[in-house]
Amino acid sequence: MLSEFQSGQRGGDLDQKSQPSNQPIPKCRRLDAMSECDVGERVRIDVPDETDPYHEQYHGKHGQIADILEDEAGSLTGDEQDSLIYQLQLDNGDNIDIRHRAIRPPME
C-alpha cells in the first residue's frame, strides 16, 4: 500500500513495513476506525517495527491532525480507509502525511 510519510515533502512508504501494534487500543476513542478522526485531534504515531526506517524518527511522537486528504489508494487495497491521508503537525513542529494504520490515541 502506498503511504506518504516524510517531513516537509511527500514520499516514503511506512505502511508496507509496519505491522499492527500488539498493544490494545484504548476504548475511549477507536482511532483504528479512522472515519472518527477529525481535524484538530491529537494523535500518536505508532511505528512498532524497529527495522522500519521511520521508527526512530517518528515512533511515539505526538501531534495534531491539521487536514485530511483523500486519494485512490482504497480502490487498490479494497479498504476505503486507505484513501485517507492525515496531515499532522507534530509537537516538534514537523509536518508529515501519514495513513490511518500508523496513528493511535495520544498517550498523555
C-alpha positions, 0 to 999 in steps of 0.5 A: 500500500502506498503511504506518504510519510516524510517531513516537509515533502511527500514520499516514503512508504511506512505502511508496507513495513509496519505491522499492527501494534500488539498493544490494545487500543484504548476504548475511549476513542477507536482511532483504528476506525479512522472515519472518527478522526477529525481535524484538530485531534491529537494523535500518536504515531505508532511505528512498532517495527524497529527495522522500519526506517521511520521508527526512530524518527517518528515512533511515539511522537505526538501531534495534531491532525491539521487536514485530511486528504483523500486519494485512490489508494482504497480502490487498490487495497479494497479498504476505503480507509486507505484513501485517507491521508492525515496531515499532522503537525507534530509537537516538534513542529514537523509536518508529515502525511501519514495513513490511518494504520500508523496513528493511535490515541495520544498517550498523555 
